[in-house]
Structure formats: C-alpha cells, structure tokens
C-alpha cells in the first residue's frame, strides 16, 4: 500500500498530473497578465495546453553532430528534478509528503537541475548558438544561486530547522518574523526570476541574439518537455518561496483542514507568479555581465544583511526568534 501511495504522490498529486495542470495554468496567468500590462488581449486559457500538444505533434530531430545520449536524456533530467522537489514542499497540510530534516537543502539542489539540464543539453547539441546560450546559462547560475541559497537560509536560521515543513510551521504563526524576512523574500523572488531565465534575466535564450540559446537545436517532444519543465519549475519555485516566507497552507489549514490549506497554498503561489510577471513587465533584458552584477553587487549583500537581521532579532528576543 505504501508503494501505491508513493506512486500516487509522484504521478498524480502533488506530482506529475497536478504540476502539469498547475504549470500550464501558471503560464496562462503569466502570459495573460503580461499582455494586459502591455494593453493587449492575451491568449485564451487553453493556449498553453494547445501549444504543448502542437509541440508533441511536431517532428523531433536529433542533430547529426550532437552527442545523442546526453541530448536525449537532458530534458528528462530537468523534469525529474522538478517533479521530485514538489514532494518536499507542503501543498495542503502542515507537513510535506516526504518531509525530513534537511529537505530544504535537497530542494535547493533539485531546483538547480533544470539549469544544468539546459547546459548539458545545449552544450552537447554542438551548435554555436547553443554553446553561447549554455555558457550564459552557467554564468548566470553562478550569479543567482549564491543569493538564492543565502535568502532561503535566513528562514531556516530563524526557525532553527533545515526542514521546510518545520520552518513553515514555526514562522507561519509569527507575523513579526515574517515581516523581518521580507528582504530575503525579495532576493529569493529575484533569484527565482533568473533561475527561470525570465526578463530581465533572459540573456541565455535571447531569441534576437542567439536564436533561442541552449534550446536552438531542440524540437518536437524534447522541446515540449523543456518548456513544460520551465512551467512546472515556476510553480514549484513559487511554492517553495511561499512555504518559507509566506506560511504556505497556513492559516487556512488550521481552520478548514486540507482543503483550506490547499486553497491558501494556491493563492500564495498565484501571488508569487503575479509578482514575477510584474518584474518581467517592468524591466528590459540585461546583458549577462549586468545580470551577474545585480546579484553580486546587491542581492548577496541584501541576503547577508537579512541573515544579520535574523541573528540580531534572535539575540534581542524580537519577534519570538
């Protein structure tokens, strides 16, 4: 029975089927809001699903010069990381499906896998445009991963735990602590935007410069998997930040049970997606050295200050830390 439930968690909820639907809906919200901000109509709600089906129906070509094995495995590699990460994030209850002490570090690692999948897939495509895109992907990764890790470390320090569920449970009933963590939330939000390679951090795939970057040689089903991974990563990343900084399924989980908890989770994830879309709408693309500079000149410093705030608050006994 345990094996059956594990498969349900992985393949149905909160795994593949749920993330598939949630990822496509998040893409719709992103595209619709982005269009509204630009005074356009935007796509219908079924458009992301139609685009996915269209890519599945297209011919999938393997370049003659590509390293075939790595080229084919790379899309599955990134997708597996995202699907695994959601199992450690509370979705409808006080505790995640497979919560354990230290799962925060595991999720940080798993959320980095899609970027590595892009790198390996693009690099082994043996295309000059994809080579440039993959180098930009790796360069940008070294910029945002450090502040992202430091920003997520602050709630763990405040709660005295490396378990996401424990951090969420400790901080969700403490509005003062959550207010003190707002700088870390801002850094995490900015880093997630770069992790997803969205404007203004979309230099690795800049279509007008390098024809799509790492994905220039991908087509058909393999391209569909990469795009689906991005949509799912948007949801999982938003869920991860909402659990650490916004209380996840709280407070409705304590009032209306799992259904209320899921509603709270969904609303908070939607809130993070909207914030990411606003950032996307407000800025133009940065050059790769400018993007890295944003994180090392500003984001790392803010994340360190956030950690110092947590330490000072805990020393002074402010906010119950």
BELRA-V452447 format. One record per residue. N is the residue number from 1. RES is the residue in one small letter. OMEGA is omega in degrees with one decimal (NA if undefined). D_LAST is the distance of its C-alpha to the last C-alpha in Angstrom with 1 decimal. Layout:
n->N res->RES omega->OMEGA d_last->D_LAST
n->N res->RES omega->OMEGA d_last->D_LAST
This chain:
n->1 res->x omega->179.9 d_last->40.6
n->2 res->x omega->179.5 d_last->37.4
n->3 res->x omega->179.1 d_last->39.2
n->4 res->x omega->179.7 d_last->40.3
n->5 res->x omega->177.3 d_last->36.8
n->6 res->x omega->178.3 d_last->35.5
n->7 res->x omega->176.5 d_last->38.3
n->8 res->x omega->178.9 d_last->37.6
n->9 res->x omega->-175.7 d_last->33.9
n->10 res->x omega->-171.8 d_last->35.1
n->11 res->x omega->-174.6 d_last->38.2
n->12 res->x omega->-176.6 d_last->37.6
n->13 res->x omega->7.8 d_last->34.1
n->14 res->x omega->-175.6 d_last->31.5
n->15 res->x omega->-164.1 d_last->33.8
n->16 res->x omega->-174.3 d_last->36.9
n->17 res->x omega->178.8 d_last->38.5
n->18 res->x omega->-179.6 d_last->35.3
n->19 res->x omega->177.2 d_last->34.2
n->20 res->x omega->-179.8 d_last->37.8
n->21 res->x omega->-178.5 d_last->38.0
n->22 res->x omega->179.4 d_last->34.5
n->23 res->x omega->178.8 d_last->35.2
n->24 res->x omega->178.0 d_last->38.5
n->25 res->x omega->178.1 d_last->37.1
n->26 res->x omega->176.7 d_last->34.4
n->27 res->x omega->177.8 d_last->37.2
n->28 res->x omega->179.2 d_last->39.2
n->29 res->x omega->-179.6 d_last->36.4
n->30 res->x omega->-177.7 d_last->35.9
n->31 res->x omega->-178.9 d_last->39.7
n->32 res->x omega->179.7 d_last->40.3
n->33 res->x omega->178.1 d_last->37.7
n->34 res->x omega->178.3 d_last->38.7
n->35 res->x omega->-179.2 d_last->42.3
n->36 res->x omega->179.1 d_last->41.6
n->37 res->x omega->179.1 d_last->39.9
n->38 res->x omega->177.9 d_last->43.0
n->39 res->x omega->174.6 d_last->45.2
n->40 res->x omega->-178.8 d_last->46.5
n->41 res->x omega->-177.8 d_last->47.0
n->42 res->x omega->-174.8 d_last->45.1
n->43 res->x omega->171.0 d_last->45.8
n->44 res->x omega->-174.2 d_last->46.2
n->45 res->x omega->-178.6 d_last->43.6
n->46 res->x omega->-173.7 d_last->45.7
n->47 res->x omega->178.4 d_last->46.1
n->48 res->x omega->178.6 d_last->43.5
n->49 res->x omega->178.5 d_last->45.0
n->50 res->x omega->178.1 d_last->48.4
n->51 res->x omega->179.3 d_last->47.5
n->52 res->x omega->179.0 d_last->46.2
n->53 res->x omega->179.4 d_last->49.3
n->54 res->x omega->178.8 d_last->51.5
n->55 res->x omega->178.7 d_last->50.0
n->56 res->x omega->-177.4 d_last->50.5
n->57 res->x omega->-177.5 d_last->54.1
n->58 res->x omega->177.3 d_last->54.7
n->59 res->x omega->179.4 d_last->56.3
n->60 res->x omega->-172.6 d_last->53.9
n->61 res->x omega->173.9 d_last->55.4
n->62 res->x omega->-179.8 d_last->54.6
n->63 res->x omega->-176.6 d_last->55.7
n->64 res->x omega->-176.4 d_last->58.5
n->65 res->x omega->-174.8 d_last->56.8
n->66 res->x omega->169.7 d_last->53.4
n->67 res->x omega->-166.3 d_last->52.0
n->68 res->x omega->-174.7 d_last->52.5
n->69 res->x omega->-179.4 d_last->50.1
n->70 res->x omega->-179.8 d_last->47.0
n->71 res->x omega->-177.7 d_last->48.0
n->72 res->x omega->-175.9 d_last->48.1
n->73 res->x omega->-173.0 d_last->45.0
n->74 res->x omega->179.9 d_last->42.6
n->75 res->x omega->179.5 d_last->42.1
n->76 res->x omega->-179.9 d_last->41.3
n->77 res->x omega->179.1 d_last->38.9
n->78 res->x omega->-179.5 d_last->36.6
n->79 res->x omega->179.8 d_last->37.0
n->80 res->x omega->179.0 d_last->36.1
n->81 res->x omega->-179.1 d_last->32.8
n->82 res->x omega->-179.5 d_last->31.7
n->83 res->x omega->179.2 d_last->32.9
n->84 res->x omega->-175.9 d_last->31.0
n->85 res->x omega->-175.6 d_last->27.7
n->86 res->x omega->-178.0 d_last->27.6
n->87 res->x omega->-179.4 d_last->27.7
n->88 res->x omega->179.6 d_last->24.1
n->89 res->x omega->178.6 d_last->22.7
n->90 res->x omega->-177.2 d_last->22.2
n->91 res->x omega->-176.9 d_last->25.0
n->92 res->x omega->-175.8 d_last->25.7
n->93 res->x omega->180.0 d_last->23.5
n->94 res->x omega->-176.6 d_last->20.1
n->95 res->x omega->178.1 d_last->21.1
n->96 res->x omega->-176.9 d_last->23.3
n->97 res->x omega->-177.6 d_last->26.9
n->98 res->x omega->-176.9 d_last->26.5
n->99 res->x omega->173.0 d_last->22.8
n->100 res->x omega->-179.5 d_last->22.1
n->101 res->x omega->-177.8 d_last->19.5
n->102 res->x omega->-178.1 d_last->20.0
n->103 res->x omega->176.8 d_last->21.5
n->104 res->x omega->179.3 d_last->19.4
n->105 res->x omega->178.9 d_last->21.5
n->106 res->x omega->-179.9 d_last->24.6
n->107 res->x omega->176.0 d_last->24.2
n->108 res->x omega->177.9 d_last->23.8
n->109 res->x omega->-177.0 d_last->27.0
n->110 res->x omega->179.5 d_last->28.8
n->111 res->x omega->175.9 d_last->28.1
n->112 res->x omega->-175.7 d_last->29.9
n->113 res->x omega->178.1 d_last->33.0
n->114 res->x omega->178.2 d_last->34.6
n->115 res->x omega->177.0 d_last->34.8
n->116 res->x omega->177.1 d_last->36.3
n->117 res->x omega->175.7 d_last->38.7
n->118 res->x omega->-178.7 d_last->39.8
n->119 res->x omega->-177.0 d_last->40.4
n->120 res->x omega->179.2 d_last->42.4
n->121 res->x omega->179.6 d_last->44.3
n->122 res->x omega->-177.5 d_last->45.2
n->123 res->x omega->-178.2 d_last->46.1
n->124 res->x omega->171.9 d_last->48.4
n->125 res->x omega->178.9 d_last->50.1
n->126 res->x omega->177.5 d_last->52.1
n->127 res->x omega->-175.6 d_last->52.2
n->128 res->x omega->178.8 d_last->51.8
n->129 res->x omega->179.1 d_last->49.7
n->130 res->x omega->176.2 d_last->47.4
n->131 res->x omega->178.4 d_last->47.2
n->132 res->x omega->-180.0 d_last->46.0
n->133 res->x omega->-179.6 d_last->43.5
n->134 res->x omega->176.9 d_last->42.1
n->135 res->x omega->176.4 d_last->41.7
n->136 res->x omega->177.6 d_last->39.8
n->137 res->x omega->-178.6 d_last->37.6
n->138 res->x omega->178.8 d_last->36.8
n->139 res->x omega->-179.8 d_last->36.4
n->140 res->x omega->178.4 d_last->34.0
n->141 res->x omega->178.5 d_last->32.0
n->142 res->x omega->177.5 d_last->31.4
n->143 res->x omega->-171.6 d_last->30.1
n->144 res->x omega->-176.0 d_last->27.5
n->145 res->x omega->-179.0 d_last->26.3
n->146 res->x omega->178.1 d_last->24.4
n->147 res->x omega->178.7 d_last->22.3
n->148 res->x omega->178.5 d_last->21.9
n->149 res->x omega->-179.1 d_last->20.5
n->150 res->x omega->179.6 d_last->18.2
n->151 res->x omega->-179.8 d_last->17.0
n->152 res->x omega->177.0 d_last->16.3
n->153 res->x omega->-176.7 d_last->14.6
n->154 res->x omega->176.7 d_last->11.7
n->155 res->x omega->178.3 d_last->10.4
n->156 res->x omega->177.1 d_last->11.3
n->157 res->x omega->-178.6 d_last->9.3
n->158 res->x omega->-177.9 d_last->6.0
n->159 res->x omega->-178.3 d_last->7.3
n->160 res->x omega->-177.9 d_last->9.0
n->161 res->x omega->175.0 d_last->12.3
n->162 res->x omega->178.3 d_last->15.4
n->163 res->x omega->-175.8 d_last->16.7
n->164 res->x omega->-178.8 d_last->16.8
n->165 res->x omega->179.8 d_last->17.1
n->166 res->x omega->177.7 d_last->14.1
n->167 res->x omega->179.8 d_last->11.9
n->168 res->x omega->-178.9 d_last->13.7
n->169 res->x omega->-178.9 d_last->13.4
n->170 res->x omega->-172.9 d_last->9.6
n->171 res->x omega->-174.2 d_last->9.1
n->172 res->x omega->179.8 d_last->12.5
n->173 res->x omega->-176.0 d_last->11.9
n->174 res->x omega->-176.8 d_last->9.1
n->175 res->x omega->178.5 d_last->11.4
n->176 res->x omega->178.8 d_last->9.4
n->177 res->x omega->179.1 d_last->7.2
n->178 res->x omega->177.8 d_last->10.7
n->179 res->x omega->179.2 d_last->12.3
n->180 res->x omega->-176.6 d_last->10.4
n->181 res->x omega->-178.4 d_last->11.7
n->182 res->x omega->176.3 d_last->15.2
n->183 res->x omega->177.5 d_last->16.7
n->184 res->x omega->177.3 d_last->15.9
n->185 res->x omega->179.3 d_last->17.5
n->186 res->x omega->178.3 d_last->20.5
n->187 res->x omega->178.3 d_last->21.0
n->188 res->x omega->179.5 d_last->20.8
n->189 res->x omega->-179.8 d_last->23.3
n->190 res->x omega->179.8 d_last->25.6
n->191 res->x omega->177.5 d_last->25.6
n->192 res->x omega->177.2 d_last->26.4
n->193 res->x omega->178.7 d_last->29.3
n->194 res->x omega->178.8 d_last->30.6
n->195 res->x omega->179.0 d_last->30.2
n->196 res->x omega->-179.7 d_last->32.4
n->197 res->x omega->177.9 d_last->34.8
n->198 res->x omega->177.4 d_last->34.9
n->199 res->x omega->8.8 d_last->36.0
n->200 res->x omega->-176.3 d_last->35.4
n->201 res->x omega->-177.1 d_last->34.8
n->202 res->x omega->178.7 d_last->37.8
n->203 res->x omega->-179.7 d_last->40.0
n->204 res->x omega->-178.8 d_last->40.2
n->205 res->x omega->-174.6 d_last->42.2
n->206 res->x omega->-175.7 d_last->43.9
n->207 res->x omega->-177.4 d_last->47.0
n->208 res->x omega->-178.6 d_last->48.9
n->209 res->x omega->-173.6 d_last->48.5
n->210 res->x omega->169.1 d_last->48.3
n->211 res->x omega->178.0 d_last->49.4
n->212 res->x omega->174.2 d_last->46.2
n->213 res->x omega->-174.6 d_last->45.1
n->214 res->x omega->-174.0 d_last->44.1
n->215 res->x omega->-173.0 d_last->45.5
n->216 res->x omega->-178.8 d_last->48.9
n->217 res->x omega->-179.0 d_last->50.8
n->218 res->x omega->-179.4 d_last->49.0
n->219 res->x omega->174.0 d_last->50.8
n->220 res->x omega->-174.6 d_last->51.1
n->221 res->x omega->-178.4 d_last->48.9
n->222 res->x omega->176.1 d_last->47.0
n->223 res->x omega->177.5 d_last->46.1
n->224 res->x omega->179.3 d_last->45.1
n->225 res->x omega->178.3 d_last->42.7
n->226 res->x omega->-179.7 d_last->41.1
n->227 res->x omega->176.7 d_last->40.7
n->228 res->x omega->177.7 d_last->39.4
n->229 res->x omega->178.1 d_last->36.8
n->230 res->x omega->178.8 d_last->35.6
n->231 res->x omega->179.0 d_last->35.4
n->232 res->x omega->179.5 d_last->33.5
n->233 res->x omega->175.3 d_last->31.1
n->234 res->x omega->-179.5 d_last->30.4
n->235 res->x omega->-177.7 d_last->29.3
n->236 res->x omega->177.6 d_last->27.3
n->237 res->x omega->177.5 d_last->25.6
n->238 res->x omega->178.5 d_last->24.8
n->239 res->x omega->179.3 d_last->23.6
n->240 res->x omega->179.0 d_last->21.3
n->241 res->x omega->-179.5 d_last->19.7
n->242 res->x omega->178.4 d_last->19.5
n->243 res->x omega->-176.2 d_last->17.8
n->244 res->x omega->-170.1 d_last->15.0
n->245 res->x omega->-174.8 d_last->14.6
n->246 res->x omega->176.4 d_last->16.4
n->247 res->x omega->175.6 d_last->15.7
n->248 res->x omega->-178.5 d_last->19.1
n->249 res->x omega->178.2 d_last->21.2
n->250 res->x omega->-3.3 d_last->18.8
n->251 res->x omega->-173.5 d_last->19.5
n->252 res->x omega->-179.0 d_last->23.2
n->253 res->x omega->178.8 d_last->23.0
n->254 res->x omega->-177.7 d_last->21.9
n->255 res->x omega->-174.8 d_last->24.8
n->256 res->x omega->176.4 d_last->27.6
n->257 res->x omega->-176.0 d_last->27.0
n->258 res->x omega->-179.9 d_last->27.7
n->259 res->x omega->177.0 d_last->29.9
n->260 res->x omega->178.5 d_last->27.3
n->261 res->x omega->179.4 d_last->24.7
n->262 res->x omega->178.0 d_last->27.2
n->263 res->x omega->178.0 d_last->28.0
n->264 res->x omega->177.6 d_last->24.4
n->265 res->x omega->-176.8 d_last->24.2
n->266 res->x omega->-179.7 d_last->27.6
n->267 res->x omega->-179.6 d_last->26.8
n->268 res->x omega->175.3 d_last->23.7
n->269 res->x omega->178.1 d_last->25.7
n->270 res->x omega->177.7 d_last->28.5
n->271 res->x omega->179.4 d_last->26.3
n->272 res->x omega->178.3 d_last->25.3
n->273 res->x omega->178.1 d_last->29.0
n->274 res->x omega->177.7 d_last->30.1
n->275 res->x omega->179.0 d_last->27.8
n->276 res->x omega->178.7 d_last->29.3
n->277 res->x omega->177.3 d_last->32.7
n->278 res->x omega->176.2 d_last->32.2
n->279 res->x omega->178.9 d_last->31.2
n->280 res->x omega->-177.3 d_last->34.3
n->281 res->x omega->-170.4 d_last->36.4
n->282 res->x omega->-173.7 d_last->35.3
n->283 res->x omega->173.9 d_last->36.2
n->284 res->x omega->-177.7 d_last->39.1
n->285 res->x omega->174.8 d_last->39.2
n->286 res->x omega->170.3 d_last->38.1
n->287 res->x omega->-172.0 d_last->40.1
n->288 res->x omega->179.5 d_last->38.5
n->289 res->x omega->175.7 d_last->37.9
n->290 res->x omega->179.9 d_last->36.4
n->291 res->x omega->178.6 d_last->34.0
n->292 res->x omega->178.8 d_last->32.8
n->293 res->x omega->177.4 d_last->32.6
n->294 res->x omega->-175.5 d_last->30.2
n->295 res->x omega->-177.1 d_last->27.7
n->296 res->x omega->179.6 d_last->28.3
n->297 res->x omega->-173.1 d_last->28.7
n->298 res->x omega->-171.4 d_last->26.0
n->299 res->x omega->179.3 d_last->23.7
n->300 res->x omega->179.3 d_last->22.9
n->301 res->x omega->179.1 d_last->22.1
n->302 res->x omega->179.5 d_last->19.8
n->303 res->x omega->177.9 d_last->18.0
n->304 res->x omega->176.2 d_last->17.6
n->305 res->x omega->177.6 d_last->16.4
n->306 res->x omega->178.2 d_last->13.8
n->307 res->x omega->178.1 d_last->12.5
n->308 res->x omega->177.0 d_last->12.8
n->309 res->x omega->179.0 d_last->10.8
n->310 res->x omega->-180.0 d_last->7.8
n->311 res->x omega->-179.9 d_last->8.7
n->312 res->x omega->179.1 d_last->9.5
n->313 res->x omega->179.3 d_last->6.4
n->314 res->x omega->179.0 d_last->4.6
n->315 res->x omega->-177.8 d_last->8.1
n->316 res->x omega->-178.9 d_last->8.6
n->317 res->x omega->-179.2 d_last->5.9
n->318 res->x omega->176.1 d_last->6.1
n->319 res->x omega->178.2 d_last->5.5
n->320 res->x omega->-180.0 d_last->3.8
n->321 res->x omega->NA d_last->0.0
